[in-house]
């Protein structure tokens, strides 16, 4: 056989193998098939090892159509993967005394889809009293992540956490989350925050409901709160958000972005509806020394209803803040509109009708 025929044969064999691999990766693996003989369906037995092995070996996995328990090691999600839950799928966390855990952890990964995840933490059964970092879904230093219709409840910390990382990164660069989309779903009865956004670029959260956050401060439905001057809050969009019975419906805390590096903020909150949270929307004070923030936070088409304290609150100084614009917003109490005090607004804040 001459060289040309060998090359053609090698080419066609390679193409065939690639097609076979692609076809296999598009076929879901049902985790139920990896559970031990005689497995239970009531969520009382720890199947962390079997679930983790399934996710390690397969790109597309479907959880059993019944509750399963995992321990506080959590589930590590790899790059280029898809995880799907069925109608009756549920992950229950085995009660722990740890103040920090991640039920699903995405760290330095990319191209991940999480579909219909249903997660229940151990808030009611927690074995300790310390800490507030037990998260349902933790995403750090990752990109191209799509989460659709998550239901996350009763976590010791946050329902979902989005942040950046430097530690353990091989080349030492700081990596924010980039291109994150959360669409639909409910975050309910979590202890610290429903959703924490600490460092993100190109993030969209839409059609999300966040309720009953209570137990450890700040108890926000959504908490936009960077921790460092190196963090990002760039092209972050919250659209069609409903919050109920939290301490803060949405809280914006940008003071730690102020520092030696110039930071541009780009946040849009569009159609936020809050019902009966203590505060519908809160902007924390910005009293740190450093370069003033650039860019803007825009809040449009939003309404805050029957709040115990304030529909919208600006805490103290906003001198180093970026611009804050409110347009077509209103506060209602007992079906009557409550006017916003225009005389006491910080200079960086504008209200447009």
N, C-alpha and C positions, 0 to 999 in steps of 0.2 A: 504494500500500500504506500503510495507516494506521500510526500509531506503535505500537499494541498488537501488530499483526502483526510489525512489525520487531523489537520487543522479544522476542516469542516465538521468532522465527526466530534471533535472536542467541543466546538462551538455549539452544536445542536444538543449534545449531552448537557452542557452547562446551562443552556436556555431551558431545557426540560427540568433540570434540578431546581432552577430558580422559580419556574412556574409552579412546581410541586410545593416548594417551601412557601410561596406566597399563598397558594390555595389552602395549605394547611393552617397558616397563620390567620386566615380569614374565617376559619371554622372555629366556633367557640368551644372551649373546654368547660364542661360542667363540673364544678368543684365537688359536687355530690359524689362523683365517681372516685375521688381521692380519699374520701372519708373511710375510716376503718369499718370492718364488718360489724353489724349490729349498732351502727351509729344512732344517736337519738335525734329527735326533731323538735325538742322543746327548749333548746338553748341552755341547757344545764351542764353540758360537757365542753371542756376547752378544746377547740380544734385549731388553735393558732398555727401549729406546725404544719398541718395538712393544707391549710389555706395558703400559708406563705410559700410552701413548696409548689403548689399549683400556680401561683402568680409568678414565681421565679421561672417556671418551665414553659409557660404559655403566654402568648401576647394578648389573647382575648379570653377572658374567663367570665363565667356566669355563676353567681352564687346560688346555693340551694334555695328552693322555694319554701323555706322554713327558717326559723331563727337559729343562729349559731353563736356560740360564745368564743371570745378571744381573751387573752390575758394582756397585762400592761406592757408587754413587748411591742404590741401593736402589729400592724401590717405595713411592710415597706413596699411601696409601689415603684416599679421600674419604668424606664423610658420606653416609648413606643409601645404602649400597652392600652388595653381597654378593659374596664371592669364594669359589669352590668349586674343589676339586681332584678329579680323577678318580683311579682306582685306581693308575695308573702315573705320575701327575703328580709332579714334583719340581722345586724351584727350587734351583739350585746357585750359590753365590757364586763369581765369578771371583776367584782369589787376589789379595790386595791387601796393601800395606804400611801401610795406615791402622790406627791403634789404635782407631778409633771408626767404626762404621757401623751402619746399621739395614737389614736385608734387607727387612722390611715395616715401614713407619713410619705410626703413627696419632697425629697431633698435633692437638689441639683439634678432634676430629671426634666425631660421634655417630651412633648407629643403624647399626652395622656388624656384619655377620655374616661370620666366617671359618670355612669348613667344610673339614675334612680337609686342612689345609695340611701339606705335607711340605717341610722346609727343611734344607739342608745347608750349613753355613758352611765357612770355610777354615782351621780350626784346624790341620789337618795340613799345609797347603800355604801358610800365611801367609808373606808376604814380609818382614815386619819383626819386631821383638821388643818394641816399646813398646806401652803401652796395654792396656786390658782391657775396652773398651766396644763390642766388636762384637756386636750383638744380632740374634737371629733375628726377633723381633717386639717392637717398642718401642711402648708405649701411654702417652702423656703428656697430661694435661689433657683427657681424653676421657670420654665417658659412653655408656651403653647399647651395650656391646660384648659380643658373644657369640662365643666361640672354641670350636669343637667338634672333638675328636679331632686336635689338632695333633701332629705329629711334628717336633721341632726338635733337630738334633744338630750337634755340632762347630762351634759358634760361638766366635769369639775372646773374647767376653764372656759375656753371658747368653742362655739360650734365649729367655726371655720377660721383659720388664721392664715394670713398672707404676709410674708416678710422676706427680707434679704439675708444673706449670709456671707461671711468671709472665712470663718473658722472651717478648717478641713478642706478648703478649696485648694487644689494642687498648685495653681499659679499665684495664689495670694490675692486675687482680685475680689473686690466686693461685687456680689451678684444680686440684684433685685429680682423680684418676680416680674415677668414680662409676658404680655399677651395671655391674660387669664380671663376666662369668661365663666360666670356663674349665672345660670338661667333657670328661673322658676325655683320652687322648693320652699320649705319652711324650716326655720331654726327656732326651737321652742324650749323654754325652761332651762337654758344653759346658765352657768353660774356667774361667769365674769363678763363675757360679751357674746352676742350672737355671732357677729362677724367682725374680726379685727383686720384692718388693712394698715400695715406698718411700712411697707416699701413696695411700690408697684409702678410699672409702666404699662400703658395700653391695657387697662383693665376695664371690663364691662360687667356690672352686676345689674340684672334686670328681672322684674317680676318676682321678686323675693319677698317673703313675709317673715318678720322676726318679732317674736312675742315673748313676754314673761321672763326676761332676763333678770336674775336675782340671786344674790348670795355673796359676791365679792366685787369690790369696785373695779371698774367704773359702772358696770351693769348697763352697758349701752346695747341697743339693738345692733347698730353698726358703729364701730369706733375707728375713725380715721386718725391714726396716731403714730407717726414715725418716731423712732427712738434716737436717731443720730443725724448729724448734719450731712452725712454721706447717703442717707436714704433718698428715695424717689417718691414723688407723688405727682406723676406725669401722665396726663390723659387717662384719668380715672373717672369713669362715668357710672353713676348710680341712677337707674331709671325705673320708674314704676315700683317703688319700694313702699311696703306697708309695714308699719311698726305699731305694736300694741303693748301697753303695760310694762314698759321698761323704765329704768331710771331716766335714761336719755334715749329718745327714738334714734337720732343720729348725733354723734358727738364728733367735733372736728378739733383736734389738738395738734397744732403745727409748730409749737414753740421750739421743739428739739431739732427742727430743720434749720433754725437760725444758727449761724456759726461762721467759720472762716471761709467756707466755700459758698459761692453764690448759688442759690437754689431757685428754680422756677417751678411754681405750683400750677397745676392745671386740673381742677376738679369741677365736675358738673353734677349737681343733684337735680334731677328732673322728675317731677311728679312724686314727691314724697308725701305720703299720707300717714300721719301719726294719730293714734287714738289712746288717750288716757295714760300716756307715759308721764312721769313727773315733769320732764322737759321734752318738748317736741324736737327741737334742734338747739344744740349748744355749741358755742365757739369758746374754747378755753383762752385764757389770757396768753399773750406773747410778750414775755418780760425778760428774755435772754439777750445778752449782748452779742453782737455780730452783724453780719450783712443782712439788711432787710430782705424779706422774701419778695420775689418777683412773681408775675403771673396773676392768677385769680382763682377764687372759688365762686362759682355761680350757682345760685339756688333759684329754680324757676318752677312755676305751676305747682306749688306745694301748699298743703293745708295741715294745720295742727289743731286737733280737736280735744276739748275737755281735759287739758293738761292740768295737773295738780298745782304746779307752780307757774311755769312760763311756756308759751308756745315756742318762743325763740329767746335765747339768752346769749349776750356777749359779756364775758367775764373780763372786767378791768381793762388793762392796756392792750391795744391792738397795734401799737405804733410800728412794730417790725413785721406786721402782717403783710401778706399780699393783698390785693384788692378783693373785696367781698361784695358781690352784687346779688340783691334779692329782687325778683321780678314776678309779679302775679302770685303773691303769697298771702296767706291769711291765717289768722288765729280765731278759733271759734270756741265759745263757752256757752253751754246750754242753748245751742242753736242761734246764738247771737255773735256777731263778729266783734272781736276785741281789737281795738286799734293799737298799732305798734308805736311806741313813744319815739318819735322822730328827733326829739330834742336831745336825747341822751345817747345817740348812736356814735360809735367811734368814727373818726375821720376817714378811715379806710373803707367804711361800709356805705353802700348806696342802695336805696330802694327805688325801683322803677315800677310804674304802674303799667 
